Amino acid sequence: MADSNDVPEKGMNPWGQAISAVALVGALAVGFWAISKNQTDTGAGAEAKPAVCSGGEAEKGDKAAGRAYGAQLCTALNRSDLAELLGTPGETAKSASGGGGSIGTGSSKIPHPSSRVEFDTYTVTLSATYNKLTVATTAELLADEVQPQKVLGRNAALYSDRTISIGFRLDGSDATSAPGVPARVLVVPLHDKDSGGFYELTLWRSDGGVPDDTTLLQVAERVLPTIPGWKDRARA
């Protein structure tokens, strides 16, 4: 038997290069644990209840630097009306988790907290990357692949990606991976002036259909302002 899960693929583009697979491992581990725990509780005959965020506690320096951490991103994303915003008001979140992590080593580490909420129809992830890379610079490099957007007054970018389906063998043998489903990704600057760093909101469907951009933008407009630090960076 095997347990599988879709995770965002980080391709060979500037955003993909900025976020390594290593930074994703912690968030994935928390995500798989949350999914497993929720399935166990449901299997025990308990009535299905909306998933509660787990994991992603603040790491050293996060609070002093005013950075949002995984648990806070999950709280912002796992809102009571998220299913309604996704156009599936009858669904209940199956899992919700936050994770920490960083890119690079030593003094060059780049904080990269993340969160994930999964429904039957959709899965949504939200992450933040605290570096000097601007959305405008990256959008110029990916001019043919990126659709410029205006989100809450900030110059954002929308592009397509694809998840990776990772299968874990319950007998302990090696995990497997394969191409997953289409995803749409929205990248929004941390600051109004796009002075470096960004939030990344990713949406995909379990049935393999291409997510609707209007849905993704609607989620962004409701979720992003609730992230701690959003208002503090309004003029930065």
PLY file of the C-alpha trace (Angstrom):
ply
format ascii 1.0
element vertex 236
property float x
property float y
property float z
element edge 235
property int vertex1
property int vertex2
end_header
0.00 0.00 0.00
1.03 3.60 -0.49
0.02 7.02 0.75
0.34 9.83 -1.79
0.02 13.57 -1.76
0.36 16.47 -4.20
2.87 19.18 -3.37
3.68 22.34 -5.31
6.43 21.82 -7.85
9.16 24.43 -7.92
10.35 24.50 -11.50
13.44 26.07 -13.04
12.25 29.66 -12.85
13.43 32.44 -10.53
10.70 31.75 -7.99
11.42 28.04 -8.21
15.12 28.59 -7.70
14.41 30.82 -4.72
12.58 28.04 -2.88
14.36 24.70 -2.55
12.86 21.30 -1.87
14.75 21.23 1.42
12.73 24.16 2.70
9.54 22.25 1.91
10.36 19.11 3.88
9.34 20.45 7.29
6.01 21.73 6.01
5.31 18.46 4.22
6.02 16.41 7.31
3.53 18.48 9.30
1.02 18.29 6.47
1.20 14.50 6.22
0.87 14.20 10.00
-2.19 16.45 10.01
-3.82 14.47 7.20
-3.10 11.16 8.91
-4.44 12.38 12.25
-7.60 13.73 10.67
-8.22 10.43 8.84
-7.72 8.52 12.09
-10.19 10.70 13.96
-12.76 10.40 11.16
-12.27 6.66 10.94
-13.01 6.34 14.64
-16.58 7.40 13.90
-16.29 11.01 14.92
-18.38 13.53 13.00
-16.28 15.38 10.42
-15.20 18.77 11.74
-13.16 21.51 10.05
-9.45 20.87 10.43
-7.59 22.98 12.96
-4.15 24.39 12.14
-1.18 22.49 13.53
2.58 23.08 13.41
4.56 26.05 12.18
5.48 27.70 15.46
7.71 30.76 15.43
11.41 30.13 14.87
14.35 32.07 16.26
14.27 35.69 15.14
10.81 35.61 13.55
9.05 37.77 16.13
11.91 40.23 16.52
12.09 40.69 12.74
8.32 41.04 12.41
8.08 37.99 10.14
4.92 35.92 9.90
5.52 32.25 10.72
3.82 29.08 9.56
1.16 28.93 12.25
0.11 32.51 11.50
-0.04 31.85 7.76
-2.20 28.79 8.41
-4.55 30.79 10.64
-4.92 33.43 7.92
-5.56 30.80 5.24
-7.78 28.42 7.21
-10.63 30.92 7.57
-14.21 29.80 8.18
-15.39 31.05 4.77
-12.51 29.60 2.71
-14.68 26.87 1.16
-17.22 29.51 0.17
-14.49 31.64 -1.40
-13.38 28.57 -3.36
-16.93 28.07 -4.66
-17.48 24.84 -2.67
-19.46 26.05 0.37
-20.54 22.57 1.42
-17.00 21.26 1.89
-15.02 21.02 5.12
-11.25 21.36 5.39
-9.70 17.90 5.74
-6.31 19.13 6.93
-4.63 22.39 7.84
-0.98 22.81 8.73
1.83 25.31 8.98
5.56 24.80 8.59
8.79 26.68 9.02
11.93 26.36 6.99
14.54 28.40 5.23
16.61 28.48 2.08
20.37 28.42 2.09
22.79 27.92 4.96
24.53 30.00 7.60
24.20 33.75 7.32
22.59 33.43 3.87
19.49 31.65 5.15
16.24 33.03 3.76
13.16 32.48 5.99
10.39 30.64 4.13
7.35 29.81 6.33
4.43 28.05 4.67
0.93 26.69 5.23
-1.52 24.34 3.52
-5.27 23.71 3.71
-6.84 20.78 1.86
-10.47 20.18 0.85
-12.00 17.41 -1.27
-12.01 19.65 -4.35
-9.20 22.15 -3.78
-5.88 22.43 -1.99
-4.46 25.87 -1.18
-0.97 26.73 0.02
0.33 30.05 1.28
3.99 30.85 1.86
6.19 33.88 2.47
9.76 34.38 1.30
11.79 37.03 3.09
14.54 37.96 0.64
15.50 40.82 -1.68
13.99 39.36 -4.86
11.28 41.65 -6.24
8.20 40.47 -8.07
8.77 43.06 -10.81
12.27 41.77 -11.62
11.12 38.19 -11.80
8.08 39.07 -13.89
10.36 40.71 -16.44
12.44 37.55 -16.71
9.29 35.49 -17.20
7.47 37.93 -19.46
6.01 35.21 -21.70
4.81 33.07 -18.79
3.49 35.64 -16.32
0.24 37.59 -16.27
0.58 40.92 -14.42
-2.08 41.49 -11.78
-3.06 44.20 -9.34
-3.85 42.73 -5.93
-4.87 45.01 -3.06
-2.98 47.85 -4.66
0.23 45.88 -5.18
1.73 44.83 -8.51
1.50 41.03 -8.47
2.11 38.21 -10.96
0.11 35.13 -11.90
1.55 32.04 -13.59
0.99 28.33 -14.14
2.83 25.48 -12.46
2.27 21.79 -11.76
2.32 19.81 -8.55
4.39 16.70 -7.93
2.59 13.60 -6.71
4.70 11.95 -4.01
3.87 8.39 -2.95
5.07 6.94 0.36
5.19 3.16 0.69
3.70 1.98 3.96
6.11 -0.96 3.95
9.03 1.44 4.33
10.40 1.15 0.80
11.52 4.17 -1.22
9.03 6.94 -1.99
7.98 7.54 -5.58
7.17 10.74 -7.46
5.28 11.57 -10.64
3.81 14.62 -12.38
0.79 15.91 -10.53
-2.01 18.29 -11.48
-2.04 21.84 -12.92
-1.74 24.66 -10.41
-2.12 28.42 -10.59
0.25 30.55 -8.56
-0.14 34.16 -7.47
2.93 36.04 -6.26
2.36 39.28 -4.32
5.08 41.60 -2.93
5.57 41.83 0.80
5.61 45.61 0.45
3.59 48.16 -1.51
6.75 49.36 -3.22
7.92 45.82 -4.05
11.22 46.30 -2.27
11.94 42.59 -1.85
10.27 39.41 -0.67
6.86 38.02 -1.56
3.84 35.96 -0.60
2.98 33.01 -2.81
-0.56 31.62 -2.97
-1.00 28.37 -4.91
-4.26 26.64 -5.84
-4.96 23.27 -7.48
-7.86 20.89 -7.98
-7.88 17.22 -7.00
-9.67 16.29 -10.25
-6.84 17.70 -12.37
-8.82 20.63 -13.72
-7.15 24.02 -14.12
-8.12 26.30 -11.21
-10.08 29.45 -11.99
-8.00 32.63 -11.70
-10.94 34.61 -10.37
-11.22 32.16 -7.49
-7.53 32.45 -6.67
-7.64 36.24 -6.73
-10.74 36.27 -4.55
-8.99 34.13 -1.94
-5.92 36.39 -2.06
-7.94 39.55 -1.49
-9.54 38.10 1.62
-6.59 36.18 3.07
-3.54 38.41 2.54
-4.73 41.41 4.62
-5.13 39.09 7.63
-1.47 38.03 7.63
0.42 39.67 10.53
2.65 42.39 9.13
0.63 43.09 5.98
-0.50 46.53 7.13
2.93 47.34 8.59
4.43 46.98 5.12
1.77 49.04 3.37
4.14 51.93 2.76
7.47 50.11 2.83
0 1
1 2
2 3
3 4
4 5
5 6
6 7
7 8
8 9
9 10
10 11
11 12
12 13
13 14
14 15
15 16
16 17
17 18
18 19
19 20
20 21
21 22
22 23
23 24
24 25
25 26
26 27
27 28
28 29
29 30
30 31
31 32
32 33
33 34
34 35
35 36
36 37
37 38
38 39
39 40
40 41
41 42
42 43
43 44
44 45
45 46
46 47
47 48
48 49
49 50
50 51
51 52
52 53
53 54
54 55
55 56
56 57
57 58
58 59
59 60
60 61
61 62
62 63
63 64
64 65
65 66
66 67
67 68
68 69
69 70
70 71
71 72
72 73
73 74
74 75
75 76
76 77
77 78
78 79
79 80
80 81
81 82
82 83
83 84
84 85
85 86
86 87
87 88
88 89
89 90
90 91
91 92
92 93
93 94
94 95
95 96
96 97
97 98
98 99
99 100
100 101
101 102
102 103
103 104
104 105
105 106
106 107
107 108
108 109
109 110
110 111
111 112
112 113
113 114
114 115
115 116
116 117
117 118
118 119
119 120
120 121
121 122
122 123
123 124
124 125
125 126
126 127
127 128
128 129
129 130
130 131
131 132
132 133
133 134
134 135
135 136
136 137
137 138
138 139
139 140
140 141
141 142
142 143
143 144
144 145
145 146
146 147
147 148
148 149
149 150
150 151
151 152
152 153
153 154
154 155
155 156
156 157
157 158
158 159
159 160
160 161
161 162
162 163
163 164
164 165
165 166
166 167
167 168
168 169
169 170
170 171
171 172
172 173
173 174
174 175
175 176
176 177
177 178
178 179
179 180
180 181
181 182
182 183
183 184
184 185
185 186
186 187
187 188
188 189
189 190
190 191
191 192
192 193
193 194
194 195
195 196
196 197
197 198
198 199
199 200
200 201
201 202
202 203
203 204
204 205
205 206
206 207
207 208
208 209
209 210
210 211
211 212
212 213
213 214
214 215
215 216
216 217
217 218
218 219
219 220
220 221
221 222
222 223
223 224
224 225
225 226
226 227
227 228
228 229
229 230
230 231
231 232
232 233
233 234
234 235
